[in-house]
Amino acid sequence: MPPADVTSVMNDSRVDAESDPASGDPTNRRRFLTALCALGSPGLAGCGADDGDGTDTPTDQETDAGTTTTATPTATPTDEPGCRVPDPPESIVSFDGVRDGAVVVSPTSETVTATFSNPYLGTTLENGSVELDVPDGDWTIEPASGTEFDVLDTNESQEITWNVSVPERSEEFDVTVTETYSCEGSTYELEPKTRTFRIAPETPAPGFVDYDLDVSEGTPASVVRQNGHFTPLQLLPGGGAQMVYFPQESPEGPDPFVSVGFPWAGNYDDGEWHHMVVSYDATDGLSGYIDGELVEEGPDAPGELASANFAFGLAGAVADPVAELYEGALDEVAVYDTAISADQAQSLADGETAAEESLVSKWTFEEIGFDRVQDQVGDNTLFLANGPEQVSGEAGQALQFDGEETYAGASNSESLNLTERKSVSFWFRTEQSL
């Protein structure tokens, strides 16, 4: 029989619901203790316990006729011997790294970990184990340590470890988890469960990867842009282009930004690779160079840039929604914490290096994994949205954006949020004019 219903035991023991069992009334305390013992609390002081001969230690119980001696029943159900709960738990194993319902395994991981936990109060698990039935594939999960335990007391836990070998690509598969354990002479095998394992980076992509898109006709196309801060290149309807910066002190006029325009159509929309670097200095102003030649410069002493509040974006204005999508290729994108000079701009256009000590970030697009491009200099990972295509670039590989749904961005960071001096260098290839 399972333990008696709480309400019926309390009524049979005649505990006054309005009285305080912790008060000084010894009668109330004895009645409350009797109710707890009847529900199965043999470890509680005053309740009977098994003496080892199959009998219970007698306890005093208050009745209407006075004090009598009776045996206290245990809470172990006759049809569920062993652990002192009516139903076993769903699981005694919990995996680390669970995200969105799946166990996430990084492609750089060498182990998968989990934990055994004892769910029973006042009862020791005598032994237990867990097995993973892994489907065939070009990855492996093999036991390392802790997949079995001998003793697990109440509130104790034990780490489980598997060695893993996983491919460097996104993949998802189901693993069957089987758990067994023993408790007070009885062995339990829990219902096998299916757990989803997902090979993916440990940290999820930032929210801007899933922003809605605004592909309205007749709007600009932002080749490289960080909203409200600095836009090295934006194509304009009518065949022009501009470089834009947002000073901390708003300039005169209706706009909070300063734009520096130059002719575009017929000059750089020829499907050939061109190099561009845009340099900003709070004292000397803005200068833009294409293929080593100065195309335009802005006013002197514009002041420091406003701090960025959005991602550093490629092929679009990466805000919510993402807009101004660019159609074309980009390669060798780099950010510097200095103002690139005219001579340095020419060196970069010639395929040489310049101001290497001032590099903050550089993305070469040679290797792409899980829609991410690692920063070759800093720690600003570039996240790709909707699968821009990897194509042959000016140097090695480049990214091709379709102008409809593909874009990329690096989360705003202190190293990218430069306000006094900043330069952005990149190669572009496009036939796009607006």
N, C-alpha and C positions, 0 to 999 in steps of 0.2 A: 504494500500500500504506500502511496506517496505521502508526504507529510500532511497533517491535518490543515484545513483552512484556517488562516490567521484569525478570522472573526469568531469561528466556532470555538477555538481553543481559548480565546480570551473570555468568551461568555461562560464556558464550562468551568474555568478557573475562578469565575466571579470577580474579576478585576474591575473595580469601579472606574469607568472611563473618565470620570471627572476628578479622580484622585491622582495625586502625584506619587508614583512609586519610589521616587528618590527622597520623599519626605520622611519625617521621623516615625510614621506609622509602620510598625514591623509587620502588621497583617497585610497591608498593601504590598510591601516589598516581597513577602513570601509568595503572594498570589501572582505578582508580575514575574518572579523567578520561575514559578511553576509553568506559566504560559510559555516562556522562552525555552524551558527544557522540553516541553511537549512538542515544540516546533523543531527540535533537533539542534541543541547547542551543548553537546556533551563536554566541550572544552571550557564551558562557563563554570566559574566557581559555584559549587552548590548543586550542579547537575551530576547525574550518575555517569560513570565511565566504565568501559569494558575492563574487567579485572583480569582478562586472559582466560577465564574458564567458561566464557559464554554467558555469564550473568552480569547484571548491572549492580552497581553499588546503591543500596537503598538511600533515599532522601526523605526528609520530612515534608509533608504537604498539609496545608491548612484546609480543614473541612468544617461543615456546620457543627459536626459532633465533636470537634477538637482536632488534635494532631494525630495523624496516622502515618504509618510507614508504607510506601509503595515503591515500585521500580519505575524509573524514568525511561520512556521509549527513546530509541535513536531515530535520526532522520533519514537513515539509509533506506531507500525503497527496496522492497523485496525483489522486484523485477529489474532492478538496476544496481546490482551489488558493486561495491567499490567506492568511488568518489562520491562525496556527500552533496550532490546536487541532483535534481530530477533529470536534467538533460545535459549531455556533454556540450561543450562550447563548439562554435563553428570552426574555430582554428586555435591552435596554440603557437602558430608561427606568424610573424609579421615581417614583411620585406621592407628594406630601406629603399629610398629613391622612388617611391610611388608618386606618379603624376598623371592626372586625368585618367585614373583607373588602371594604369599600366605600370609595370616595374621598368623604369627607364635605365638602360645600360648604355653608358657613353662608349663611343668607339675607342676611346683611350683607356677604358677600364680594364683591369686585370682580374678583378674579383667582383662577386655579387654577395651582399651580406643580408642577413635576416636575424631574427631573434626568437628564441623559445621563451614563452612566458607561462608561468603557472597560474591558471585562472581560479583555482580553488582556495578558499580561505580556510586556514587551519588544517590543510591536508597536503601531504608531500607526494609529488609525482616520483615514482620509483625509477622509471626509465622512460625513454621515448626516442623517436627518430622521425626524420622527414626524408622523402625521396622525391626527386624531380624526374619526370618522364619527358625528355626533350625530343622534339621531332628532328629528323635529319636535316642537315644544312651545312654550310661552310663556316660554321661557328660551333663552339663546344661549351658546355657547362659541366664541370666535373667537381665532385665533392673535395673540399680542402680540409676543413676542420669543423667540429661541432655539430655535424649532422645527426649525432646521437648524444644523449645525455644519460647519466646514471641516476642522479638525484637532483630534484628541483623543488626546494622548499617554497612555501608561500611567499609571494612578492619577489622571488628570485627570477632572474632571467639569464639566458646564455646565448652568446653570439654564434651564428652559423655562417660559414664561409664556403663559397664555391669559386673555383678558378674558371675564368671565362676567356674565350678567344672569339672576337666578333669582327665582322667585316666593316670596312669604313664606308658604309652606305646605310641609308635608312631602311629599316626592316622591322616587321612586327610578326610575332609568332606566339602560339599558345603552348603553355607548359602545364602538364598535369602534376598537381602537388598531392602527395599522399602522406598523412601524418598518423603515427601510432604512439600510444603511451600506456603505462600501467599505473594503477592507483589502488592501494589497499587490496592487492591480490587479484584485481580484475584488469584485463587488457582491452583497450579501446582502439579501434581503427576508425578515424573520422571519414566521412564521405569525401572521396577524392574531389578536388576542386581544380578548375582551370583558371590559370593566371596568365594574363597577357604580358609578354615581355616586349619592349620596344627599344631598338637600337637608335639612340638619338643623343644629342648633346645634353649634358646634365642641366644646363640652364635653358629655359625656354626663350624663344625669340621675343624681342620687345613688341609692344602692342602695335607700333606703327607698321609692322609687316602685314597686319591684317586690316589696315584702315580701308574705308570705302574709297572708291575712285571717282573723280570728277573729270570727265574727258570732254568737257564742253568745247564746241567749235569756236574758233576765233580768239582763243586765249593764248598767252605767251607759252613758250616751252622752256623750262628751266633745265639747263644742262648740268650745272652744279649749283646748289643753293642750300643755305641754312636760313630758314625763315626768320625775319626780324633781326638779322645779324649781318650776313654777308652773302652776296650772290655773285660769284665770279663770272658766270655767263648765262644770259637769258635771251632767247630768241623772241622777236616781237612781230606781231602782225604787220605786214607791209614791207617785210624784207630787211628790217634793221635788227640790231642786237644791242645789249647794254650790260654793263657791270653795275651792281647796286650795293650800297652799304647803308647801314642804319647807325648814325652817330648817337652817342648817349644824350647829347643835347640836340633836340629836334631842330632841324634847319628851318629857315623862313620859308613860308609857302604852305600849301594844303597837305603836303605829304610828309610823313615822318622819316623819309629816306632820301638819299641822293643817288641819282642815276647818271651814269656816264655812257653815252651811246656812241655807236660807230656803225658804218655800213656792213652788211652781212651778205645778202643775196648776190650771187655772182662772184664773190670773193673767196668764201670758205665752204660753200655747200656743193663741192665738186666730187664728193665721194673719195677724197684722198685724205691721208693722215696729216693732221696739223697739230702743232704743239701750242699750248696756251699757258701762260702764267699770269696771275693777277696778284699784284702786290699792294699792301696797305700799310701806311704808317700814319700815326696820329698827328705827326708834325708835317710830313712831306706829302701826305695825301695818297691817292690811288693811282696806280699805273697798270695798264694792261698790255701784254706783249703776245703776238701770235707769230710763230716761226722766228722768234728772236727780234721781231720788229715792233716798235711801239705803235699801238693802234690808237690809244687815247689815254689821257690822264685826267685826274680830277683836281679840285681846288686844294691849295695848301692849307695846313693847320685845320683839318676837319674835326679834330678831337678823337677821343677813344670811341671804339665801337660799342654799341649796346650789347648787353649780354644775351647769349642765345638761349632760347626756350624750347627749341625744336631740334630734331635730328639733323645731322649733316647728310644731305641728300644728293643722290646721283639720279639723273634722268627724271626729275620731278621735284615739285615743292612738297616735301614730306611733312605734311600736317594732317589734320583730320577734317575733311577728306584729303587724300593725295590728289594733286592737280598739276597742270602744266607739264604733261608727260612729253619726254623727248624721244625722237626716233633717230637712232644712230649708235655708234660704238664709242666706248671710252677705254682708255688704257693708262697704266702707270700714274694713278692719281696719288698726289702727295700733298701734305700740309706742313708748312714751316712756321716757326714762331719768330720769324724775322721778315723784313721787307727785302725781297729779291731785287737785285740791281739789274740794270740793263745788260751788263756783261754776263752776269749769271744766267739771265733769261736766254741769252744767245747760246751759252754752253749747254743748257738743258735742251734747247731746240736742236743742237748738234748731236744729241745723244750722249752727252757727257754728264758728269756729276757736278753738283754745285751746292754749297751751303749744307753739306751733309750733317754737320754738327748741330744744325738748327731744325732738322727733320723731327716732326712730331708723330706723323703717321704716314704709311705708304702701303698702297694696295696694288699688287701686280697682276692678279687674276690668273696666276699660273696654276694654282690649286684651289678647287672649290669643293667643300664638303658640307653636306647638310644645309645647302643654301647659305653658306657662310664663307667669307673670305678673311683670312687671318691678316692682321696688321703686321707688316714686315719690320716695323720699327717700334711701335708702341703697343698698347693693349686695346685699341679701338676696333673691335670686330665689325666688319661690314656685313650687313644682313641683306640677302637678296629676296625680293618679293616677286612671286608669280613666274619664276624661272627665266630670267634673262639668259640668252644663249652665249656660250663660250665660243669665241671665234679667234681666228688668227689676228694678232695685234701688231702694233708698231714694234714691240719687243716681246716676243713670245705670244702669250694669250691675252685676249681682251674680252670685254662684255658687250654684247649687242642688245640694245633695248628697242622695243617695238612701237613705242609711242601710244600704246593702247592700255596696257596693264602692267608692264614690267618696270621696276624701279629698284633702288637700293638705298640703304641708309646706315649710318653709324650713330649709335645713341650719343646724345649730347654729353660731353665730359669736360672736365676742367682743362685737359690738354688741348681739346678742340675749340674751347670757348675762349679764344684769344681776343683781346680788346685793344691792345696798344699797337702791336705789329703782327701782321699775318700775311701769308702768301699761300696760294693754292695753285699747283701745277698739274697739268693733265694733257693727254693726247686725245683728240677727237677725230672721228670720221663720220660724215653725214652728207646727205643730199637734201636735208630738211631746210626749207624756208617757209615762212608763214605769210 
